[in-house]
Each structure stands twice: as C-alpha cells, then as structure tokens.
Amino acid sequence: RQAMRHNLAQLRARFATLTFAERAIFYGVANNRLNKQLAAELGVSERTIKAQRARMFEKLQIETVPELVRAANALQNSTGAHEPAAWQWFGNRPAVPQKCET
C-alpha cells in the first residue's frame, strides 16, 4: 500500500510537469480522442498533436495508451475534487479547456 502511494506521488509529480497543451492531450487521449479530433478541437495541426503527445508520454514515462488510461484513472480517483472540471473537458461534446485567468 505504501508503494502504491509512492508510485501515485511520483505520477502526480510527473503530471505536474505537463504543459497546458500536454494536459489537454492527456485528457483527450484518456477519453479516446484521435489525434485528428484533438487537432481540430485545439485548433492546431495533427503534427503538433503528435509531437506534444510524444513529449507528454516521455514526461510521464508512459509507453502505451493503456498505461496512460491506467494513469488517468489513478489520478482521477486520487484527486477527486482536485481537478474535477478537467475530466469534463473532453466529455460528451468537443470542448477546449480554457486557461484560468490569474
């Protein structure tokens, strides 16, 4: 159990290094979006999505989409109210996450 918490803490730390675009792609891939769909929703080229997706996988130290889905589930289950709206960004309809004004 302690090892699981340690792994989750490491995953959270790696997730925190993702850029806004990489997080949007993370949520999109976790919600079964294709690169082409993500490109249209985010207003960038498919090539840009592929590059950012590769960088995101590298930062998270993940090699496959099933690993990414498991990581997304772990983060979603562990954060609860921490980032609830983020999981709805790519819900039933195409939506682009908005940057928070600070």
N, C-alpha and C positions, 0 to 999 in steps of 0.2 A: 504494500500500500504506500509506503514511504517512497519507494522507487517510482511509482506511478505519479505521485505528486511532484517529484523531482523532474520527471520527464515532461509533465504538464507545464511546470515553471519554465523549463528550457524552451518548450514550444511557444509559450507566451512571449518570452524574451525575443525569440526569432521573429515572431509575428509582429512585434512592436517595431522591428526594423523595416517593415514594408512601407513603401510609399503609398500615397493615396491611390494612385492608379493600380499598383500591385494589389492592394486590398480589394479594390473593385473587381479586379480579375479573379482574385481568390474566391470572392463570394459568387461571382458568375460561374466559374468552373465548378464550385461546390454545388451550385444549383443547376448543373447540367447544360450550361450555355456553350454554344460553339464559338470558336474564335471569330467567325464571321458575324455572329449575333452580337458578341461583345464589342466588336469594332463599330458596328452600326449604333449600338446603344451609347457608347462612349465617344463617338464622333472622331475616331482615329482609324488608321489603316489596319488591315488584318496583320500586316507585317509588324507593326508596332505592338499589337497584342501578343504576337508570338515571341517577340524579344522580351517584353515585360513579363510574360508568363514564364519564360525560361529563367529570367533573373529571379522571379518570385519563388520558383521551385528550388533554385540554388540557395537562396537565402534561408528558406525553410528546411533545407536539407531533406527534401522530399523528391522521390524519383517517379512516382506514378500517380495517376488521378485517384485510384482507390485509396492511396496513402493520404492524399490531400483531403478526400472526403472524411476519412477517419479523423484527421487532424481538425477539420472544421467541426465535426461532431463533438470532439473533445473540447474544443474552445467554446462552442455554443453551450454545451452542458455545464462547463465550469464557470462561464461568465454570467449566465443568467441575465440579470438586469444590466450588466456592464455595457453591453453594446446591442441592445435589442433591435433598434431600427436597422442596423446593418444587415441583419438576416432577412429583412423585407425588401432590401434594395432591388433584388432580382427575384421578386416574388411572382405573383400570377401575371403581371404585366411588365413589359420592359420599363425600367426606370433607371435613371442615372443618379448615383448618390451625389448629394450636394455638399460642398465643403462648408464646414462650420465657420462662421464669422467670429473672430476673437478680437 
